[in-house]
Amino acid sequence: MKEADKIKDVQELNKEVKDMRKEIDSMKELLGGLIKVMMEHDDQFNGEDEYN
């Protein structure tokens, strides 16, 4: 394998890793939001149980 081919492969892998990091960050935000909504929803049910 030529040196230029190795450099190209490394650059492609680097780009893929950066893209994956962006996707993971997006997933973290999404999951964080879902967890927050679920916790708020759970708090609503817990509050209703106290009154029953």
The 8 nearest C-alpha neighbors of each residue, nearest first, counted from 0:
[[1, 4, 2, 5, 3, 6, 8, 7],
 [0, 2, 4, 3, 5, 6, 7, 8],
 [1, 3, 5, 4, 6, 0, 7, 8],
 [4, 2, 6, 1, 5, 7, 0, 8],
 [3, 5, 7, 1, 2, 6, 8, 0],
 [6, 4, 8, 2, 7, 3, 9, 1],
 [5, 7, 3, 9, 4, 8, 10, 2],
 [6, 8, 4, 10, 5, 9, 3, 11],
 [9, 7, 5, 11, 10, 6, 4, 12],
 [8, 10, 12, 6, 11, 7, 13, 5],
 [11, 9, 13, 7, 8, 12, 6, 14],
 [12, 10, 8, 14, 13, 9, 7, 15],
 [13, 11, 15, 9, 14, 10, 16, 8],
 [12, 14, 10, 16, 11, 15, 9, 17],
 [13, 15, 17, 11, 12, 16, 18, 10],
 [16, 14, 12, 18, 13, 17, 19, 11],
 [15, 17, 19, 13, 18, 14, 12, 20],
 [16, 18, 20, 14, 19, 15, 13, 21],
 [19, 17, 15, 21, 16, 20, 14, 22],
 [20, 18, 16, 22, 21, 17, 23, 15],
 [19, 21, 23, 17, 22, 18, 24, 16],
 [20, 22, 24, 18, 19, 23, 25, 17],
 [23, 21, 19, 25, 20, 24, 26, 18],
 [22, 24, 26, 20, 25, 21, 19, 27],
 [23, 25, 27, 21, 26, 22, 20, 28],
 [26, 24, 22, 28, 23, 27, 29, 21],
 [25, 27, 29, 23, 28, 24, 30, 22],
 [28, 26, 24, 30, 25, 29, 31, 23],
 [29, 27, 31, 25, 26, 30, 32, 24],
 [28, 30, 26, 32, 31, 27, 25, 33],
 [29, 31, 33, 27, 32, 28, 26, 34],
 [32, 30, 28, 34, 29, 33, 27, 35],
 [31, 33, 35, 29, 30, 34, 28, 36],
 [32, 34, 30, 36, 35, 31, 37, 29],
 [33, 35, 37, 31, 36, 32, 30, 38],
 [36, 34, 32, 38, 33, 37, 39, 31],
 [37, 35, 33, 39, 34, 38, 40, 32],
 [36, 38, 40, 34, 35, 39, 41, 33],
 [37, 39, 41, 35, 40, 36, 34, 42],
 [40, 38, 42, 36, 41, 37, 35, 43],
 [39, 41, 37, 43, 38, 42, 36, 44],
 [40, 42, 38, 44, 43, 39, 37, 45],
 [43, 41, 45, 39, 40, 44, 46, 38],
 [42, 44, 46, 40, 41, 45, 39, 47],
 [45, 43, 47, 41, 46, 42, 48, 40],
 [46, 44, 42, 48, 47, 43, 41, 49],
 [45, 47, 43, 49, 44, 48, 42, 50],
 [48, 46, 44, 50, 49, 45, 43, 51],
 [49, 47, 45, 51, 50, 46, 44, 43],
 [48, 50, 46, 47, 51, 45, 44, 43],
 [49, 51, 47, 48, 46, 45, 44, 43],
 [50, 48, 49, 47, 46, 45, 44, 43]]
